[in-house]
């Protein structure tokens, strides 16, 4: 099975996670992909293959050398984002991309254009996998799963490549921040690992956001609008006041690089009650804490104005892995060297997001992130250049080779 066949098969399986679910996995349909991967792993000859009741998959490629080699791991996730439907995904391959607009869906006038996404032009002449304009593609992170599985098959088919013991794992619910919740680091048994969950070719990341979620419930007071003076408290207007208290320039659409943000991800309600959800992000831990304090202070201001009608629930989600990875920078250097040996220019930069690796690093498994090749994640404009996916899989193989070579 080629890596392209593998990815397309995975992409067609709906694995969208659900942040409103309290179960693990948040959606049972994630098992549909997990069981397919489990079957493939057994067929290709991996050992210690396990799929637990929470949809955590693990397997081992045994060492083929007598050297004492560190055990390394590679990790991706089954689920796709709740932001866009993952049902009835219909991938299509655009052959030898010509640099022009790609019509994804003529009926709905959905067009993937380099005018909107200039990065497309760097893939001119390549074969690109795209959506049909009605769903996401699922390259985040089914590309990572395909790359890791294909790399394991390649190492099995090429026993002349010396490598140590390799552990692989695929998790549920990464997109809703729970991918590491029930990950058994001790069972995994790796000295360190890499998540294959980045985007453009060359990306290598060991810094990510500190992250928190915030939910605000607002209780209004609804009376007849004709007699509302000094009586009505419109929960929707209170919600708007809260939004206006947070700096407009610190929204995602105005930030880049190391700049953090407040991101309003949902707002619903009536005059009687309203609910808001934010995510808070910053690479700097002190600035992250300041952001949370600003939100708390803003809610306090409105509670004084409106007789304690706002309830804030604030929860930390994950932290910047940098403090756990920097003491073991050789693991980043292996990925850097692997890319260089393959003629790929490493692009070391901070993740403007998070991965399972950020939490796993704090659980005792240092875990930088490597590109998986997909672009425009979480939406109908998502695409995956096939050469990018192939290069990512080669990086997995090369890292295994380098670690054994240095042992």
N, C-alpha and C positions, 0 to 999 in steps of 0.2 A: 504494500500500500504506500503510495507516495504521500508526502507531507501535505500536499494540496488536497488529495482525496480524504485524508484524515481530518483536516480542518473542516472541509465542507460537510462531512458527515457529522462532526460535532456541532457545527453551526446550526444545522437543521433541527437539533434537539433543544426544545425550549427549557431553559434553566433559570429563568428570571427569579430573583429573590424578592422577598416581601418584608419591608421594614416594619410593617404592622403586625407581623406574626411573632409569637413568643416561642415557637418551636425551633429545634435545630435538627435538620436544616429548616429554614423558614418556609420552603416549598418542597413538597415531596418529589416534584418532577426533577429536581436536581439528581435524584438517584438514577434517572433514566440514562444520563450521561455517565454517571459514576460506574454503573454496572457494565456499560459498554467498554469503558476503559479497563475495568477489572478483567473482563474477558480477553481483551487484547493483550494485557500484561501477562496473563497466564499462557496465552498462545505463543507469545514471543519468547517465553522462558525466564521471565523475571521470577524471583523467589520472595518469600515472606510477604506475599500479596495479601493485603487486608482492606476491607471496606467495613467500617463500623456503623453502628446504628444512627450515628449523627452525620453520616455521609463524608467522613474523612477517609481518604484513600491513601495507602502507603504501599511501596514495593521496593525491592532491592535488586540492583545489578551487582552480582558478586565480583570481588576483585579477581583480576587475572594475572596478578604479579605476586612474587614472594617478598617484595619490599614492604616495609611498614609505612603505609600511606594513610594520611588523614581521611576520615570518612566525610565526604561532601554530599550536599543535598541540593535538589532543584525542586521548586515549588510553584504551582499555579493554582487558579481557582475555577470551580465549575460554574458559578453563577454569573448571570449577566445583570446589568443595571435595571432597577425599577423605573428609571427615567423614560424608557422607551420599550415598546413591546418586543418580546423575543419569541413570539408565537408565529409559526409559519414563515420562518426566515428562508428567503429564497436567494442564495448567493449566486452571483453571475461573474464570470471572468471576462474582463475587458482585455483583449489581446493587443500587445504592442501599443500601449497607450500613446496617442498622437499629440497630446498637449492641449486638446480642445475640451469643450464642455462634454460631460458624460450625462446623458439623459437617463436618470434612474427610473423615473415613472412618468411616462408621457401623459397619462390621464390626469394625474394630480400636479403636473408641471413641477416635478422635483428634479432639479439639475445639480449635479456635482461639478462646480466650475472652478477653474484656477483663479478666476477673478475674486472669488470668495475665499478660496483655500489655495493660496499660491504655492504651498508645499507640494501640491500635485505635480508641478512642473519638474521637480527633481526626480520624478519617477517616469518621465517621458521615455518611451521605448520599452517599458516593462509591462508584464502582465499583472493586472490588478484585480483583486476580488472586491466587488461592490455589492450593495443591497439592491432591492427592488423599489426602494423609496418608501416603504411602508413600515419597516422594522429597523432595529439596529442590526449589525452584522454578528457581533459576538466575538470579535477578535480579542476583546478584553473579557476573558482571558483564555478563550479557546485556542487562540494562536499559541499561547504559552504551553498549553497541554499538548498540542500537536507537535510543537518543537521539541519538548522534552521526550515524548514517546518516540518520536522519529530518531532523536539522538541515541536513545537506548537501543533501538533496533540497529542503528548504524554501528554502534560499538559491539553489539553481538555479532553482526555480520563481518566485522573487521577485527578479529582477535589479535591481529598484529599490533593494534594500538593498546599500549600498556595503560592500565588504569587501576585505581584502588576501588574499594567498595563505594557504590553510589546509591544514595537513597533518594527516592522521589515521593512527592506528596501533592495531592490536590485537595483543596478545601471547599466547603460550601460558604455562602453568605459573606464573601469578602466585600462585595459592593455595598453592603449595609453595615460594614464595620465590625462584623462578628467572625471573620474568617479564622482568627486565632483563638476564639473563645474556648474551644474544646480540643485544641491541638495538643497532642501528647509529645512534648519535646523529648522526654526520656525514651519513649518508645521509638521515636524517629531515629535517635542515636547518632546524629551527625555532629561533626565538630563545628561546622558552619554550613550555611546554605545560601542559595540565590533564588529570589523570586524572578520569574520570567514574566514581567508584568508592565514593562515600560512601553514606550511608543516608538519614535523614529530610530532608525538604524544608528548605532553608536552610543545610545543613551546608557549611562552608567551612573547609578544614584545611590548614595548612602546618607542623604539628608532628606527629611520629609517634614511636613507640617506637624506641629502639635495641634491636636484637634479636640474640639468639644461640640456637643449638640445642645441646643437650647429650645425648650418649648414654653410658650407663654399662653396661659388661658386668661381671657378677659371676660368678666361678668358685667354686662351692661344693665341698664334699666330702661325698659321699653314702656312708653306711655303713648297715648294718642298724639300725633304730631301737632294737631291743632291746639293742644293744651300742654305742650311739652316744656314751656319756659321754666327754667330752674328745676326741672324734674328729670327730664330724659338724660340718660348717659348712653350715648351711642357707642357700642363696643367697637364698631368698625372705625369710627373716628379716633378712638383711643389707640387702636392698633396703628393707625396712620401716624399719630403723634409719637408713638414709640419708635417707629421706623425713622422718623425725621430727627430723632435725638442721636441716631448713629451716623457717623461721618459718611457722607455720600461718596467721597473719593476713595473710601475703603471698602468698596464693593468689588466683587471679582472682575467685573468688566472694566475696572480702572486700575488693576494691579497686575504685577508681573514679578519675575525673579524671586527675591526674598521678601517681597511685600505680602503681608497678611491681609485678611479681609473678614467682614461680616457678610454672610450670604443668606438672604431670605429665601427659603426653599418652598414654603407654602404659607398661604393665608386664606382662611375661610371663616365665614361667620354671618351673623345677622346683627341687627341692632341689639338684640338681647345678649348675645355672646359671640366671641371671636377667638380663634386659635391661630397662633403663628409658630412657625418652626424656623430656626436659624441653625447654620453651622458656623463655627468660629475657627479660624485657622491662622497660625503664624509659626514661622520657623524658629524664632527667638522665644525661649521659654518665658523670659520676663515680659516681653510684649504680649505674649499669649495670655499671661495672667492679667495684665492690664486690660486686655480686651474683655475678658470675662467680668472684671470689676466695672468696666464702663457699662456693660449691659445690666449688671446688678444695680448700679447707681441709677440708670435710666428708668428701670422698673420701679425703684424706690421713689423717684421723683413723681411718677404718675400715680403710685399708690397713695402718696400724700395728697395729691389733687383729687383723686377719685375714691377715697375711703377704702383703700386696700382691695380693689377689685381685680388686681392682676396677680397671677400665681406663676412664678418662674421655676422651671425644673431644668437644671444645668448639669450636664454630665460630661466628664472627660472621656474621650474615645481612644486616643493613642498619642504617643509622644515621638519626638524627633529621634530617630535611631542613631544619629551621628555620635552621641555620647557613648553608645555601646560598640560602634563599629571602629571608631578612631583608634582605640587601643589594639585592634587587630587588623591594621590597614593592609597587611599582606593579602587578605582575602579580596580586597578591592583590586589590589595590584595584579592578582591572577586573572581577573576578568579583563583588566586593562591590557595585559600582555597578550591574552588570547585574541582580543580584537586586533591588536597591532599585527600579530603573526598572520592573521587572516586578511590583512589589508583594509581593515575597518578603522576609521578614525574615531577613537573614543571621545565621547562628549560627556564629561563629568559635570553634573549639574544637580541642583536640588529638585526633589519631586514636589510639584505643586499639587499634592494630594497625599495619599497614604497607601501602603500595601500591607499585606499580611506580615511582611518582613519587619515593618516598623514595630509591631507588637511582639513578634517572635524574638526580636533582638533583646527586648526587655524581659523575655521569658528564658533567656540563656542561650538562644540560638542566633548569633549574629548573622544578618541576612540582607546584604545589599540587593539592589534591584537592577535588572538588565533589560534592555529593549526586547520587545516581542514583535515589533514591526507594524502594528496597527495604527491607524490615524483616525481622528475625529470620533473618539470613543463616545458611547452612550446615546447615539442618535442615528437617524436614517442616512446621514452623510458619511458614516463610518466606512473606511476602506482599508484594504490590506494588500500592499504590494508583495507579490509572491517572492521575489528575490530577498526582500527584507526578512520574511519568515524563514527562508532557507539559511540566511546568514546567522540568524539567532540560534537555529539548531546547531550550526557548526560551532558557534561559540561554546555551547554546552559541551560538545565533544572535545574541543580544544582545552577548555578549563580542566576537564578530567585528565587529559593527556599531560598538561603542564604540572599539575599537582603530583602525578606519579613520577614524572621526569625529575622533579626536584627532591623527591623523597630520598 
